[in-house]
Amino acid sequence: MRMSRFLHPMPAFAVAALALAGVAQAARPDPVVRAAAPAGVIRHVMVIDLENENYSVTFDPVNSPAKFLNGTLLQQGELIPNYFGTSHVSLGNYVAQVSGQGTNPSLNVDCLNLTPPVNLAHLLGGYTDVVPGVDATDQASFPGQVVGNGCVFPAPGAGQRGALTIGDQLERKYGRDHDDDAVVWREYAEDMGNDLSRDYGTPDRLLIGADCAHPAIGGVDQSNSAAANDQYATRHNPFMYFYSVIDDSASCNRHVVPLGTLNVGTGGAPDVFAGHLYRDLRHLETTPKFMFVTPNLCNDGHDATCAAPNVEGTVNSAGKNAGGLVSLDLWLKHWMPMIFASPAYQSGELLVVITFDEASPTGDARACEKTNQADCHSPVGPNITDPGYSPILSLLGVPGYTDPGTTPYVRAGGGQVGAVLFNKRLIVPGTVNTSGSYNHYSALRSYEDLLGLTEGGDDGLGHLGYAGVAGLQPFGPDVFNRL
């Protein structure tokens, strides 16, 4: 096993951790900067993706409606203010986090089923293939990128490298899964398959929703807006946009599953959970190495007014189902204690990351706090020159999106969203990291490093797509601040 490269002398804790991981202290470091956690200490990563909020709003200690997040969770983890989305609107950011693929015009309208005006006629819309779907010829500039426009990325084959996900990487390294109760990766999507006629998919074996739910290729995605009985959105489930995942229906059904259910305890009674995430977290041996958690359109904060009650049934000032940061915060209030109580988290082997796909799409399309696109390693192209520009926002007249802009990189990313990281061994609780700047690509690079993916990928070092761009920095000792 290779040893992570450290940017400073290793303290006693790190040496001990390396010994526990079976790594010789004299091992030669990789010729690339790796995530700064000792190899083998973090064996599981969970990413919880929330929706469409600016950092300045979410983490306002006085005015944010997210009181549990700001008042309780921040005291248990590390806040990274300078964490950025990579595009507008949602889907490109989800795709980036699991594959390192850059966005394209159709992803930048969430692959919605559009009847476009003339100025949007180039968009494919709907659940369509990325076409022509060929490898970028300039791999130095565009590592691992698939050239084209559309929604579902081709798998490797016929001389093409195609596109893979971190799930595919884990299966290649650790073996294909054949046990429904012990898989190396999982997507947990809340409400997925509650209404099969809306979401499609295969009825789940636990009788909660459906697995691997997506439209037929070229078909209509009916999950663009929430329903009272089903608030699942395909576009927030990134694994559904890769043939490497959906082509094997049995494997997809094992790996892409409904989140499960929560019955909030009353009168002092504990919350009661059921379903895949709760079952998987009960034992170390059933906890996947990589977990991507997608709350529904109410509980991820996307919908300001929800189609159904949030987890506590609160209403807003108009007497409607409260959404936004209120519903998001309540979801975290009930689910996070269960996650923290898991053996994987208590052992220090689980890193939990709470972040947002993009900032509010009302003008913040920055890629980082630095002066230009190149400095923050948020690449542009080959399919779009303005990843932070969404034609649908322009169509809707959202301020700041009336034209694609004329200044290079004027809309280079998805804006500042922030992230909160939790780990009992490597992160000092209650800290704020003001020195590091990260985005969805550097986060993916970090997850790959942490989970032992050090070979293959698109750079030969275990990194997919833009996670392998030269000079991109994974989570460093500024993040793992307990070393």
C-alpha positions in Angstrom: 0.0 0.0 0.0 1.3 3.4 -0.8 1.8 6.1 1.7 0.1 9.6 1.5 2.5 12.4 1.0 2.5 14.9 3.8 3.2 18.6 3.5 4.8 18.8 7.0 6.5 16.4 9.5 4.3 13.6 10.7 3.2 13.9 14.3 3.0 10.9 16.6 -0.7 10.5 15.9 -0.1 10.1 12.2 2.8 7.6 12.7 0.5 5.5 14.9 -2.3 5.7 12.4 0.1 4.5 9.6 1.2 1.6 11.7 -2.4 0.6 12.4 -3.0 0.7 8.7 -0.1 -1.6 8.0 2.0 1.0 6.3 5.7 1.0 6.8 7.0 4.4 7.8 9.9 4.1 5.5 7.7 3.6 2.4 8.4 5.9 -0.5 5.8 8.6 -1.0 3.8 9.0 -4.2 5.2 11.5 -6.7 1.9 13.4 -6.4 0.3 15.3 -3.6 -2.4 13.1 -2.0 -5.1 13.9 0.5 -3.3 14.5 3.8 -5.0 11.8 5.9 -2.8 8.8 6.8 -3.4 5.9 4.4 -6.1 3.5 5.5 -7.4 5.6 8.5 -10.5 6.8 6.6 -12.1 3.7 5.1 -15.6 5.2 4.4 -16.8 8.5 2.9 -20.3 9.8 3.0 -21.3 12.9 1.0 -24.6 14.6 1.8 -25.6 16.9 -1.0 -27.9 19.8 -0.3 -29.3 22.5 -2.7 -29.0 26.0 -4.1 -27.8 28.1 -1.2 -25.1 30.8 -0.9 -22.5 30.4 1.8 -23.3 33.8 3.2 -26.9 32.8 3.7 -26.5 29.2 4.9 -23.8 30.0 7.4 -25.0 33.4 8.7 -24.7 32.8 12.5 -27.4 35.3 13.2 -30.0 35.2 10.4 -29.7 31.8 8.9 -32.8 29.6 9.4 -30.5 26.6 9.7 -30.2 26.8 13.5 -29.2 23.2 14.0 -26.5 23.3 11.3 -25.0 26.5 12.7 -25.6 26.0 16.3 -24.9 22.3 16.8 -23.3 20.7 13.8 -20.6 23.3 13.3 -19.5 22.6 16.9 -18.9 18.9 15.9 -17.1 19.4 12.6 -15.0 21.7 10.5 -16.4 24.5 8.3 -14.7 25.2 5.0 -16.0 28.5 3.8 -14.1 28.5 0.5 -15.7 25.5 -1.1 -17.3 26.1 -4.5 -19.7 24.6 -7.0 -18.4 24.0 -10.6 -21.4 25.0 -12.7 -25.0 26.2 -12.9 -27.6 24.7 -12.6 -27.7 21.5 -10.4 -26.9 18.5 -12.6 -23.4 19.4 -13.7 -22.4 19.8 -10.1 -23.7 16.3 -9.2 -22.0 14.7 -12.2 -18.7 16.5 -11.3 -18.7 15.1 -7.7 -18.8 11.4 -8.7 -17.0 11.4 -12.1 -14.9 14.5 -12.7 -16.8 15.2 -15.9 -17.3 18.8 -16.8 -20.6 20.2 -17.7 -22.3 20.7 -21.1 -25.2 22.8 -22.4 -27.8 20.1 -21.6 -26.5 19.5 -18.1 -26.7 23.2 -17.6 -30.4 23.1 -18.0 -30.7 20.0 -15.8 -31.7 17.9 -18.8 -35.2 19.1 -18.4 -37.8 18.4 -21.0 -37.9 21.7 -22.8 -39.8 23.1 -25.7 -37.1 25.7 -26.4 -37.4 29.0 -28.2 -35.0 29.5 -31.1 -32.1 30.6 -28.9 -32.2 27.3 -27.0 -32.7 25.1 -30.0 -29.2 23.6 -29.6 -30.2 22.0 -26.3 -31.2 18.4 -26.3 -33.2 18.3 -23.1 -34.7 15.2 -21.6 -32.9 12.0 -20.7 -30.7 11.8 -23.8 -27.3 10.4 -24.7 -24.2 12.6 -24.7 -23.5 12.9 -28.4 -21.1 12.4 -30.1 -19.7 11.1 -26.8 -16.1 10.8 -27.9 -12.9 11.2 -26.0 -11.3 14.7 -25.9 -8.3 14.6 -28.2 -6.3 17.0 -25.9 -6.1 14.9 -22.8 -3.5 17.1 -21.2 -6.0 20.0 -21.2 -9.2 18.0 -20.8 -8.3 14.8 -18.8 -10.9 12.1 -19.1 -13.5 14.4 -20.7 -16.2 13.1 -23.0 -16.9 15.6 -25.8 -20.5 16.2 -26.7 -23.8 17.5 -25.5 -26.5 15.5 -23.6 -27.2 13.8 -20.4 -26.1 10.1 -20.2 -22.4 9.5 -20.5 -21.1 6.5 -22.5 -19.3 3.7 -20.8 -15.8 2.7 -21.9 -15.6 0.5 -25.0 -14.8 0.3 -28.7 -11.5 2.0 -28.2 -13.1 4.9 -26.2 -12.3 5.6 -22.5 -15.8 6.8 -22.0 -16.8 7.9 -18.5 -16.7 6.1 -15.1 -17.8 7.0 -11.6 -16.1 6.6 -8.3 -18.4 3.6 -7.8 -17.0 1.9 -10.9 -13.5 2.6 -9.6 -14.2 1.0 -6.3 -15.7 -2.1 -7.9 -12.6 -2.4 -10.1 -10.3 -2.2 -7.1 -12.2 -4.2 -4.5 -14.3 -6.5 -6.7 -17.8 -6.6 -8.0 -20.5 -6.8 -5.4 -22.9 -9.8 -5.4 -24.3 -9.4 -1.8 -27.2 -6.9 -1.4 -26.2 -6.4 2.2 -22.5 -5.6 1.7 -21.6 -3.4 -1.3 -18.6 -1.1 -1.8 -20.6 2.0 -2.8 -24.2 3.2 -2.6 -26.4 6.1 -3.7 -29.2 6.7 -1.2 -32.0 8.7 -2.8 -34.9 9.8 -0.6 -38.4 9.1 -2.1 -37.0 7.3 -5.1 -39.7 5.1 -6.5 -42.4 6.2 -4.2 -44.5 6.5 -7.4 -43.3 4.0 -9.9 -45.3 5.6 -12.7 -43.4 8.9 -12.1 -39.9 7.6 -11.2 -39.7 4.2 -12.9 -37.2 1.8 -11.5 -37.4 -1.7 -9.9 -39.4 -2.2 -6.7 -36.9 -2.3 -3.8 -36.5 -5.5 -1.9 -37.1 -3.7 1.4 -40.5 -2.6 0.0 -39.5 1.1 0.3 -39.7 2.8 -3.1 -37.6 1.5 -6.1 -34.0 1.0 -7.1 -32.1 2.5 -10.0 -35.0 4.8 -11.0 -34.6 6.7 -14.2 -36.5 7.3 -17.5 -35.9 5.4 -20.6 -33.3 6.9 -22.9 -35.0 9.6 -24.9 -38.0 9.4 -22.6 -39.6 12.0 -20.5 -38.3 12.7 -17.0 -41.4 13.2 -14.9 -39.5 14.1 -11.7 -38.7 17.7 -12.6 -41.0 19.0 -9.8 -42.1 17.4 -6.6 -45.4 15.6 -6.1 -47.2 15.3 -2.7 -46.5 11.5 -2.6 -43.0 11.6 -4.2 -40.4 14.3 -4.0 -37.6 12.4 -5.8 -35.7 14.2 -8.5 -33.6 12.1 -11.0 -31.4 15.1 -11.7 -30.1 15.0 -8.1 -29.1 11.3 -8.4 -25.9 11.6 -10.4 -25.2 7.9 -11.0 -28.3 7.7 -13.2 -26.4 9.6 -15.9 -23.7 6.9 -16.6 -24.1 3.9 -18.8 -21.4 2.2 -16.7 -24.0 2.1 -13.9 -27.4 1.8 -15.5 -26.4 -0.8 -18.2 -26.1 -3.5 -15.5 -29.6 -3.5 -14.0 -28.8 -6.0 -11.3 -25.8 -4.1 -10.1 -27.6 -0.8 -10.4 -30.4 -2.2 -8.2 -27.9 -3.1 -5.5 -26.1 0.2 -5.6 -28.7 2.9 -6.2 -31.4 2.5 -3.6 -34.0 4.5 -1.7 -32.7 6.3 1.4 -35.4 4.9 3.8 -37.9 6.4 6.1 -37.9 8.3 9.4 -40.7 8.4 12.0 -39.9 11.3 14.3 -40.2 10.3 18.0 -42.6 12.2 20.2 -42.9 12.6 23.9 -39.3 11.7 24.5 -39.4 8.6 22.3 -36.4 8.2 19.9 -36.7 8.6 16.2 -37.3 5.3 14.3 -35.5 4.7 11.0 -36.0 2.0 8.4 -34.4 1.3 5.1 -31.0 1.0 3.5 -28.9 3.7 5.0 -30.0 2.8 8.6 -29.4 -0.9 7.9 -26.1 -0.4 6.2 -24.7 1.8 9.0 -25.5 -0.6 11.8 -22.4 -2.7 11.2 -18.9 -1.8 9.9 -18.9 -4.8 7.6 -22.1 -3.5 5.8 -21.0 0.1 5.6 -20.1 1.0 2.0 -16.8 2.6 1.3 -18.5 5.5 -0.6 -22.0 6.8 0.1 -23.8 9.6 -1.7 -26.9 10.7 0.1 -29.6 12.7 -1.7 -32.5 14.0 0.4 -35.8 14.7 -1.5 -36.7 18.1 -3.0 -38.1 19.3 0.3 -35.4 18.0 2.7 -32.4 19.1 0.5 -33.7 22.7 0.7 -34.5 23.0 -3.0 -38.1 23.8 -2.7 -39.0 27.0 -0.8 -42.5 25.6 -0.3 -42.7 21.8 -0.2 -45.3 19.6 -1.9 -45.5 17.6 1.3 -44.7 18.2 4.9 -41.0 18.3 6.0 -39.8 15.9 8.7 -41.5 17.8 11.5 -44.5 19.1 9.6 -43.6 22.8 10.1 -45.3 25.5 8.0 -44.2 28.9 6.8 -45.8 32.3 7.4 -48.3 31.6 4.7 -49.4 28.4 6.3 -47.7 26.2 3.6 -45.2 23.4 4.0 -41.9 25.0 5.0 -39.0 24.2 2.8 -35.6 25.8 2.0 -33.1 26.0 4.9 -35.8 25.3 7.4 -36.7 21.9 6.0 -33.0 21.1 5.3 -32.1 21.9 8.8 -34.8 19.7 10.3 -33.7 16.8 8.1 -30.1 17.2 9.4 -31.4 17.5 13.0 -32.9 14.0 12.8 -30.6 12.1 10.4 -27.2 13.3 11.6 -27.4 11.9 15.1 -28.1 8.4 13.7 -25.2 8.8 11.3 -22.9 9.9 14.1 -23.9 6.9 16.2 -22.8 4.4 13.6 -19.9 2.2 14.3 -18.0 3.5 11.2 -18.2 7.1 12.5 -17.5 6.2 16.1 -14.4 4.3 15.1 -13.0 7.3 13.2 -13.1 5.4 9.9 -15.9 7.5 8.4 -15.5 11.0 6.9 -18.9 12.8 6.5 -19.1 15.8 4.1 -22.1 18.1 4.0 -22.1 20.5 1.1 -24.3 22.1 -1.6 -24.5 21.5 -5.3 -24.4 25.2 -6.2 -24.9 28.6 -4.9 -28.2 30.3 -5.4 -28.5 30.9 -9.1 -28.9 34.6 -8.9 -25.5 35.8 -9.9 -22.8 33.9 -7.9 -21.0 31.9 -10.6 -17.5 32.2 -9.2 -15.2 29.3 -9.3 -13.0 30.4 -6.4 -11.9 33.4 -4.4 -8.8 33.9 -6.5 -8.5 36.1 -9.5 -9.1 33.8 -12.4 -10.2 30.4 -13.5 -6.7 29.0 -13.9 -5.7 29.7 -10.3 -8.5 27.6 -8.7 -8.2 24.7 -11.1 -11.9 24.7 -12.2 -11.3 23.9 -15.9 -13.4 25.3 -18.8 -14.3 23.2 -21.8 -14.3 21.2 -23.9 -18.1 21.4 -24.2 -18.8 24.8 -22.7 -16.9 28.0 -22.2 -19.0 29.5 -19.5 -19.9 26.6 -17.0 -21.6 29.0 -14.6 -24.0 30.2 -17.3 -27.4 28.4 -17.6 -29.6 29.2 -20.6 -32.7 28.3 -18.6 -31.9 30.9 -16.0 -31.5 33.4 -18.8 -34.9 32.3 -20.3 -36.5 32.8 -16.9 -35.0 36.3 -16.6 -32.9 35.6 -13.5 -30.8 38.7 -12.8 -27.3 38.4 -14.1 -28.2 35.7 -16.6 -29.6 37.8 -19.5 -26.7 36.9 -21.7 -23.8 34.4 -21.6 -21.2 37.1 -20.9 -18.3 38.4 -22.9 -15.5 38.4 -20.4 -13.5 35.1 -20.3 -14.4 33.0 -17.2 -17.0 35.6 -16.1 -19.1 32.7 -15.0 -16.4 30.0 -14.3 -18.2 28.0 -11.6 -21.2 27.4 -9.4 -20.5 29.9 -6.7 -19.4 29.7 -3.1 -21.4 27.1 -1.1 -19.2 26.1 1.8 -18.8 22.6 3.3 -18.8 21.0 6.7 -16.6 17.9 7.3 -16.7 15.5 10.3 -14.3 12.8 11.4 -13.6 11.8 15.0 -9.8 11.1 14.5 -8.6 13.7 12.0 -10.7 16.8 12.4 -10.8 19.1 15.4 -14.5 19.9 16.1 -15.7 23.5 16.0 -12.9 24.7 13.7 -13.1 27.0 10.7 -10.7 26.4 7.8 -10.0 29.8 6.2 -6.8 28.8 4.4 -7.9 26.1 1.9 -10.0 26.6 -1.3 -11.8 23.6 -2.8 -14.5 22.6 -5.2 -16.3 19.5 -6.4 -13.4 18.3 -8.5 -10.8 18.5 -5.6 -13.3 16.8 -3.3 -13.6 13.9 -5.7 -9.8 13.7 -5.9 -9.7 13.6 -2.1 -12.3 10.8 -1.8 -10.3 8.7 -4.4 -7.1 9.2 -2.4 -8.7 8.4 0.9 -10.3 5.2 -0.4 -7.1 3.8 -1.8 -7.7 4.6 -5.5 -4.1 5.4 -6.3 -3.8 3.7 -9.8 -5.7 3.9 -13.0 -8.3 6.6 -13.5 -7.7 9.2 -16.2 -4.3 10.4 -15.0 -2.9 6.9 -14.1 -2.9 8.0 -10.4 -6.5 7.0 -9.5 -8.3 10.2 -10.4 -11.2 10.6 -12.8 -11.7 13.5 -15.2 -11.0 16.9 -13.8 -10.2 15.3 -10.5 -6.9 14.5 -12.2 -6.2 18.0 -13.6 -2.5 19.0 -13.1 -2.0 21.0 -9.9 -5.4 20.3 -8.3 -5.0 20.1 -4.5 -6.9 17.5 -2.5 -7.9 18.0 1.1 -4.7 18.9 2.9 -3.5 19.3 6.5 -5.6 22.4 6.6 -8.6 20.1 6.5 -7.2 17.2 8.5 -6.2 19.6 11.2 -5.8 17.0 14.0 -2.6 15.5 12.5 
